[in-house]
Structures are given as C-alpha cells and as structure tokens.
Amino acid sequence: MSNQPPTNEAQGPGGRRFFTRPRECTFCTDKNAVIDYKLVEVLRRFVTDEGKIRPRRQTGTCSRHQRELARAIKRARHAALLPYSGEVLR
C-alpha cells in the first residue's frame, strides 16, 4: 500500500464524490404539520409520478413519520383521493 491519494477510478465516474446533506424530518421540526389522509396536497409530495411512496432517504422523514405517511397515503388511495398508479393506461 502506498500513501498516494485515490485515483479517479476509485472515486466513481467523473471523479466526483457523493455528498449528502443531513436531512431533517419536516414533521419533527414543524410541530404544526399534520399527517392526514384528507390533506392530498401534503401527501402528493411524498408520492412519485408513478404513484409509488418515496423512501425515507429521499424525503428525509424519520421512521415514525414515514410509517404514518405510508398509512395516510394508503388510506387516501382507498378513499380514491390519490391514484394507485401514476397514469391511466388504456
């Protein structure tokens, strides 16, 4: 082993390294934010265009609020407030 810095191959394509900023849960920081299945505008931020629930690593929510979000999204889908899929296939 040598004490040379790693080459570009070790750093990935283009020589850039990933840098992720620490994300804070929006529901923990804002105590007035409520997770409810009837608030479709809030829930749409946590659903992709295909209709999938976005994971915690993308949204930055904590595990407790991610579980509440998933439950609210599923309830909104069941009440036909949110679609199960992104676009209608005909």
Secondary structure, 3 states (H helix, E strand, C coil): CCCCCCCHHHHCHHHCCCCCCCCCCHHHHCCCCCCCCCCHHHHHCCECCCCCECCHHHHCCCHHHHHHHHHHHHHHHHCCCCCCCCCCCC
